Amino acid sequence: MATKAVLKNRIRSVSSTRQITKAMELVSASKMRRAQDSALRSRAYRNTARQILTRLRELTDVSKHPLFTVRQIQTRLIVIISSDRGLAGAYNSNVLRQLMQELKTDREHDIHTKLIVIGKRAANVIGRIEDMDVIGLYEHFPESPTADDIRPILTSVLDAFQDGSVDAVDVLYTDYKSSIKQEVTLDRLLPAAYESVHISPDLEAAVFEPSPQAVLGTITERLIEADLTQAIYESQASEQSSRMMAMKNATDNASELIDDLTLAFNTARQAGITQELAEITGGAEAMK
């Protein structure tokens, strides 16, 4: 059995760790609420953007528009969204596991894969893989990104698709469902409106002025930007939720460990007291 001094030091050490994890849990909870608000507030805008792209494709000939062009996929660009920091449970490992599966699938179909990486955690893993074609790397991405922060990524995506260097663009991110549930998701960004979505009755009856063709040429990039922006918001909300739950679990585990160590310390102290009493009693008997 460990000595009382060792047990006391361990209790003190675990208590300090619990204070740290509790503080990180509270910070993550605050950040999660802000990130959650951003994700939920803009989700309706993203969904409407997808509906508008689908409706425009139905109303006009999009075959000549460079962002709607459907080509046989020989090269695919994946925008992967991870975090800069760890201690977020399985958040990063889940998205990286899905990326490995996508890379395997592309190799099996002789598709060349290019990557744009957001987040240091994914960059560290991808940097150890040989022959990876990374065309963009963004670390220390802002927690509340603006259009200026997202524009360089969007420009790289649009240029790569329009000049024909890639035939499709996907974004791999973690979709925020709730504070305890997040799902890794792969969405197609380009070609635009590649996957049709359900169109609301109000939008079906909408009139596009001056014409669907003019609207198509004007707002397509903005609608794609909305899709990419939402993926980043969803990922950030998922990251903070995962980190909050990971720190809560760590705090709970530390509390349980402290209880066990305290019980062991009290047992050791009681055993020491019992031994001292036995020695005193034995000494007193010897003196008679």
C-alpha positions as CSV (number, residue, x, y, z in Angstrom):
1,M,0.0,0.0,0.0
2,A,1.3,3.5,-0.8
3,T,2.4,5.6,2.1
4,K,0.3,8.5,3.4
5,A,2.8,11.1,2.0
6,V,2.6,9.6,-1.5
7,L,-1.2,9.4,-1.4
8,K,-1.4,13.0,-0.1
9,N,0.8,14.2,-3.0
10,R,-1.4,12.3,-5.5
11,I,-4.6,13.8,-4.1
12,R,-3.0,17.3,-4.4
13,S,-1.9,16.6,-8.0
14,V,-5.2,15.3,-9.1
15,S,-7.1,18.2,-7.4
16,S,-4.9,20.6,-9.4
17,T,-5.7,18.8,-12.6
18,R,-9.4,18.8,-11.8
19,Q,-9.3,22.6,-11.3
20,I,-7.7,23.0,-14.8
21,T,-10.2,20.7,-16.5
22,K,-13.1,22.4,-14.8
23,A,-11.9,25.8,-15.9
24,M,-11.4,24.5,-19.5
25,E,-14.9,23.0,-19.4
26,L,-16.4,26.4,-18.4
27,V,-14.4,28.2,-21.1
28,S,-15.5,25.7,-23.8
29,A,-19.1,25.9,-22.7
30,S,-19.0,29.7,-23.2
31,K,-17.3,29.4,-26.6
32,M,-19.8,26.6,-27.5
33,R,-22.8,28.9,-26.9
34,R,-21.3,31.6,-29.2
35,A,-20.4,29.1,-31.9
36,Q,-23.7,27.3,-31.6
37,D,-25.6,30.6,-32.0
38,S,-23.5,31.4,-35.2
39,A,-24.2,28.0,-36.7
40,L,-27.9,27.9,-36.0
41,R,-28.4,31.6,-37.0
42,S,-26.9,31.0,-40.5
43,R,-28.2,27.5,-41.1
44,A,-31.4,28.7,-42.6
45,Y,-29.4,31.0,-45.0
46,R,-27.3,28.1,-46.1
47,N,-30.3,25.9,-46.7
48,T,-32.0,28.6,-48.7
49,A,-28.8,29.1,-50.8
50,R,-28.8,25.4,-51.7
51,Q,-32.5,25.6,-52.7
52,I,-31.8,28.7,-54.9
53,L,-28.9,27.0,-56.7
54,T,-31.1,23.9,-57.3
55,R,-34.0,26.2,-58.6
56,L,-31.8,28.1,-60.9
57,R,-30.5,24.9,-62.4
58,E,-34.1,23.9,-63.1
59,L,-35.0,27.3,-64.7
60,T,-32.1,27.9,-67.0
61,D,-29.4,26.1,-69.0
62,V,-26.4,26.0,-66.6
63,S,-24.3,23.8,-68.8
64,K,-22.2,26.8,-70.0
65,H,-21.8,28.3,-66.6
66,P,-18.2,27.4,-65.3
67,L,-19.4,26.7,-61.8
68,F,-22.1,24.3,-62.8
69,T,-20.1,22.2,-65.3
70,V,-20.2,18.5,-64.5
71,R,-17.1,16.7,-65.6
72,Q,-15.8,13.2,-65.2
73,I,-13.9,13.2,-61.9
74,Q,-10.2,12.6,-62.4
75,T,-9.0,15.1,-59.8
76,R,-10.9,15.9,-56.6
77,L,-10.3,18.7,-54.1
78,I,-11.2,18.2,-50.5
79,V,-11.4,21.0,-48.0
80,I,-10.9,19.4,-44.6
81,I,-11.8,21.3,-41.5
82,S,-10.2,20.4,-38.2
83,S,-9.0,22.3,-35.1
84,D,-5.7,24.0,-34.0
85,R,-5.9,22.6,-30.5
86,G,-6.4,19.2,-29.0
87,L,-8.3,18.0,-25.9
88,A,-11.5,17.8,-27.9
89,G,-12.3,14.2,-27.6
90,A,-12.7,12.3,-30.9
91,Y,-13.4,15.5,-32.8
92,N,-10.2,15.5,-34.9
93,S,-9.7,11.8,-35.1
94,N,-13.2,11.3,-36.5
95,V,-12.8,13.8,-39.4
96,L,-9.3,12.4,-40.1
97,R,-10.6,8.8,-40.2
98,Q,-13.2,9.9,-42.8
99,L,-10.4,11.6,-44.8
100,M,-8.4,8.4,-44.9
101,Q,-11.4,6.6,-46.2
102,E,-11.9,9.2,-48.9
103,L,-8.3,9.0,-49.9
104,K,-8.5,5.2,-50.1
105,T,-11.7,5.4,-52.3
106,D,-10.0,7.9,-54.6
107,R,-6.9,5.7,-55.1
108,E,-9.2,2.7,-55.8
109,H,-10.9,4.7,-58.6
110,D,-7.7,6.3,-59.9
111,I,-8.7,9.7,-58.8
112,H,-6.0,12.2,-57.8
113,T,-6.8,14.0,-54.6
114,K,-5.8,17.6,-53.7
115,L,-6.3,19.0,-50.2
116,I,-7.0,22.4,-48.6
117,V,-6.4,21.9,-44.9
118,I,-7.9,24.1,-42.1
119,G,-6.5,23.5,-38.7
120,K,-3.1,22.4,-37.3
121,R,-4.3,19.0,-36.1
122,A,-5.1,17.8,-39.6
123,A,-2.0,19.5,-41.0
124,N,0.2,17.5,-38.6
125,V,-1.3,14.2,-39.6
126,I,-1.4,14.9,-43.4
127,G,2.2,16.2,-43.3
128,R,3.3,12.7,-42.4
129,I,1.7,11.1,-45.4
130,E,3.9,10.8,-48.5
131,D,3.0,12.4,-51.8
132,M,0.0,14.4,-50.5
133,D,-1.0,17.3,-52.8
134,V,-1.8,20.1,-50.4
135,I,-2.6,23.3,-52.2
136,G,-3.6,25.3,-49.1
137,L,-3.0,25.3,-45.4
138,Y,-4.8,27.6,-42.9
139,E,-3.7,27.4,-39.2
140,H,-4.9,29.6,-36.3
141,F,-8.2,30.2,-38.1
142,P,-10.4,32.8,-36.2
143,E,-13.1,31.5,-33.9
144,S,-15.5,34.1,-35.5
145,P,-14.4,34.2,-39.1
146,T,-15.5,37.0,-41.3
147,A,-15.9,37.1,-45.1
148,D,-12.3,38.4,-45.4
149,D,-11.1,35.3,-43.5
150,I,-13.0,32.9,-45.7
151,R,-12.4,34.6,-49.1
152,P,-8.9,33.2,-49.7
153,I,-10.2,29.7,-49.3
154,L,-13.2,30.4,-51.5
155,T,-10.9,32.0,-54.2
156,S,-8.6,28.9,-54.2
157,V,-11.6,26.6,-54.6
158,L,-13.3,28.6,-57.4
159,D,-10.0,29.1,-59.3
160,A,-9.1,25.4,-59.1
161,F,-12.5,24.3,-60.4
162,Q,-12.8,27.0,-63.1
163,D,-9.4,26.4,-64.6
164,G,-10.0,22.7,-64.8
165,S,-7.3,21.6,-62.4
166,V,-10.0,19.8,-60.3
167,D,-13.2,18.3,-61.4
168,A,-15.1,18.4,-58.1
169,V,-14.7,20.1,-54.8
170,D,-15.9,18.6,-51.5
171,V,-15.8,20.0,-48.0
172,L,-15.2,17.5,-45.1
173,Y,-16.4,18.9,-41.7
174,T,-18.3,18.0,-38.5
175,D,-22.0,18.8,-38.6
176,Y,-23.3,20.1,-35.3
177,K,-26.4,18.2,-34.2
178,S,-26.4,18.9,-30.5
179,S,-24.0,19.4,-27.6
180,I,-23.6,15.6,-27.3
181,K,-23.9,14.6,-31.0
182,Q,-21.9,15.7,-34.0
183,E,-21.5,13.9,-37.3
184,V,-18.7,14.0,-39.8
185,T,-20.1,15.1,-43.1
186,L,-18.9,15.3,-46.7
187,D,-20.7,17.9,-48.9
188,R,-20.2,18.7,-52.5
189,L,-19.4,22.3,-53.1
190,L,-18.7,22.2,-56.9
191,P,-20.1,21.7,-59.4
192,A,-22.8,23.9,-57.9
193,A,-26.2,22.3,-57.2
194,Y,-24.7,18.9,-58.0
195,E,-27.0,17.3,-55.4
196,S,-30.6,18.5,-55.7
197,V,-32.4,19.5,-52.5
198,H,-36.1,19.9,-51.7
199,I,-37.3,23.3,-52.7
200,S,-39.9,25.1,-50.6
201,P,-43.2,26.1,-52.2
202,D,-42.5,29.8,-51.7
203,L,-39.2,29.5,-53.7
204,E,-40.9,27.5,-56.4
205,A,-43.3,30.4,-56.9
206,A,-40.6,33.1,-56.7
207,V,-39.8,35.3,-59.7
208,F,-36.1,36.0,-60.5
209,E,-35.4,39.5,-61.7
210,P,-34.2,40.6,-64.2
211,S,-34.0,36.9,-65.3
212,P,-32.8,33.5,-63.9
213,Q,-29.7,33.8,-66.2
214,A,-28.7,37.2,-64.8
215,V,-29.3,36.1,-61.2
216,L,-27.3,32.9,-61.9
217,G,-24.2,34.9,-63.1
218,T,-24.4,37.3,-60.2
219,I,-25.0,35.3,-57.0
220,T,-23.7,31.8,-57.6
221,E,-20.3,32.5,-56.0
222,R,-22.1,34.1,-53.0
223,L,-24.3,31.1,-52.5
224,I,-21.3,28.7,-52.6
225,E,-19.6,31.0,-50.1
226,A,-22.6,30.6,-47.8
227,D,-22.2,26.8,-48.0
228,L,-18.5,26.9,-47.2
229,T,-19.0,29.4,-44.4
230,Q,-21.7,27.3,-42.8
231,A,-19.4,24.2,-42.8
232,I,-16.8,26.2,-40.9
233,Y,-19.5,27.4,-38.3
234,E,-20.8,23.9,-37.9
235,S,-17.2,22.6,-37.3
236,Q,-16.4,25.2,-34.7
237,A,-19.6,24.5,-32.8
238,S,-18.8,20.8,-32.9
239,E,-15.3,21.4,-31.7
240,Q,-16.3,23.4,-28.7
241,S,-19.0,20.9,-27.8
242,S,-16.5,18.0,-28.0
243,R,-14.0,19.8,-25.9
244,M,-16.6,20.8,-23.3
245,M,-17.7,17.1,-23.0
246,A,-14.1,15.9,-22.9
247,M,-13.2,18.3,-20.1
248,K,-16.4,17.4,-18.2
249,N,-15.6,13.7,-18.4
250,A,-12.0,14.5,-17.3
251,T,-13.3,16.5,-14.3
252,D,-15.7,13.7,-13.3
253,N,-12.9,11.1,-13.6
254,A,-10.6,13.3,-11.5
255,S,-13.3,13.6,-8.8
256,E,-13.8,9.8,-8.7
257,L,-10.0,9.3,-8.5
258,I,-9.8,11.8,-5.6
259,D,-12.5,9.9,-3.8
260,D,-10.6,6.6,-4.2
261,L,-7.3,8.2,-3.1
262,T,-9.0,9.8,-0.1
263,L,-10.4,6.4,0.9
264,A,-7.0,4.8,0.5
265,F,-5.4,7.7,2.5
266,N,-7.9,7.3,5.3
267,T,-7.4,3.5,5.4
268,A,-3.6,4.0,5.5
269,R,-4.0,6.6,8.3
270,Q,-6.3,4.3,10.3
271,A,-3.9,1.4,9.9
272,G,-1.0,3.6,11.2
273,I,-3.1,4.6,14.2
274,T,-4.0,1.0,14.9
275,Q,-0.4,0.0,14.7
276,E,0.7,2.8,17.1
277,L,-2.0,1.8,19.6
278,A,-0.8,-1.8,19.4
279,E,2.8,-0.8,20.0
280,I,1.8,1.4,23.0
281,T,-0.3,-1.4,24.4
282,G,2.5,-3.9,23.9
283,G,5.0,-1.6,25.5
284,A,2.7,-1.1,28.5
285,E,2.2,-4.8,28.9
286,A,6.0,-5.4,28.8
287,M,6.6,-2.9,31.6
288,K,4.3,-4.7,34.0
